Amino acid sequence: MKQLFLLCLIMVSTSLFSQNTKKEKVKYTYTQLPMDPLPESVTSYSSTIVIGYAEEEAEKARKYEEDKKDAEEAYAQERKEYKNKSLGKKVLETALLGKAPPEASVVEKPTFKPTYNTEALANTYLKLEGYEKGNENSVLYEVTLGGLRASDPVIKNSSLKNKDGTTTYEFWYEVVYTYPMAVRLEADGEEILNETYEAFETEKLYQTRKFKSDGALRKALPVNTVMQTVDNKAFKENMSYTNLQINETYAFMAKKRKTVVYTAKGKKHDYTDLTKAYIAVEQGLVDYDANGENAEIKTAIAIWNSALEEMDLENKKARINRKVAFGLHLNQIEYNILINDYTAAKTAINNILLMNPSKAEDKKFEPYRDFFEDMRDRYDANNED
């Protein structure tokens, strides 16, 4: 019993006197540099959408009109021949041969892919952040639509046995579809990109909302309405995806980031310096500019550097123990990146690796390392000698 009391006393004592990290939430906006910068001569962009299936649809419309004309001419000829027959022959053919008077044949109208106001859509979906829209010193940003490729809507159903013995049925349409698109960039007469994203070749499944009966489904959702919905959905999704990919690679994107500033708390030590560092960061993020002086952020980094000189990873009671040091190293990574000091950020990463981080620590550390690698690669791509 005495041993158990002693163990509890030790645990309580450790909890009271060891130092812990404290997280202060912050958020800021920064400009993400392009991973593959456009030529320096490019100062603007022009965007356009090409209907890749325009000729195919024109041919389909031409054939439809031709088939209608042929059917009308054939019907007129049959009517003429029928009109020239005697009444007796007409009666005889009807009675003995079952031949009815000629009727106009109906030529089924094909389903046409939608037409678009391409200029309006290009203005809506195709934007290159960090560049003005214009034609002088511009990059051509062009997307060619392949159009919807889809199965006919198929009615699906399911049933569920209820506790009262009744059965509930549900009916809905399913459509399997793809919507290919190709994107092309051209500047100074040279093609920079010409690509069809693989994701657009992967079949997707669309399901309508569900109804209690087959009849209710058919009445509420005509097949043409379903297909139009699928077309609009696929178009918007793929255009948005395309623009995101282009901007992630070639544009100067405004990004919002939510992160933290690590400080510390403990009854035996004074952490006023770390609180001051947090306040300096918070002030520095208000008007943060990657190319600016960023004096407040540099002040905070200097405070963390100084505090880490006291680091004692083996002593939980130390002012800068393992937990506090780990948080300060994460601060060094985050905020040295913001002032483009990737050497210092890399040093902080190496210092954490030397600590042989636990699984819990590594889970916190990994997003910082990923952020560092992405930002460093982008910085290097835009500052090549």
Secondary structure as GFF3:
##gff-version 3
##sequence-region A 1 385
A	DSSP	alpha_helix	2	17	.	.	.	ID=ss1
A	DSSP	beta_strand	20	32	.	.	.	ID=ss2
A	DSSP	beta_strand	44	51	.	.	.	ID=ss3
A	DSSP	alpha_helix	54	84	.	.	.	ID=ss4
A	DSSP	alpha_helix	87	96	.	.	.	ID=ss5
A	DSSP	alpha_helix	118	125	.	.	.	ID=ss6
A	DSSP	beta_strand	132	133	.	.	.	ID=ss7
A	DSSP	beta_strand	138	145	.	.	.	ID=ss8
A	DSSP	beta_strand	149	150	.	.	.	ID=ss9
A	DSSP	beta_strand	154	161	.	.	.	ID=ss10
A	DSSP	beta_strand	167	178	.	.	.	ID=ss11
A	DSSP	beta_strand	181	187	.	.	.	ID=ss12
A	DSSP	beta_strand	190	196	.	.	.	ID=ss13
A	DSSP	three_ten_helix	198	201	.	.	.	ID=ss14
A	DSSP	beta_strand	204	207	.	.	.	ID=ss15
A	DSSP	alpha_helix	214	220	.	.	.	ID=ss16
A	DSSP	alpha_helix	223	250	.	.	.	ID=ss17
A	DSSP	beta_strand	253	265	.	.	.	ID=ss18
A	DSSP	alpha_helix	272	286	.	.	.	ID=ss19
A	DSSP	alpha_helix	295	308	.	.	.	ID=ss20
A	DSSP	alpha_helix	322	338	.	.	.	ID=ss21
A	DSSP	alpha_helix	342	354	.	.	.	ID=ss22
A	DSSP	alpha_helix	359	381	.	.	.	ID=ss23
###
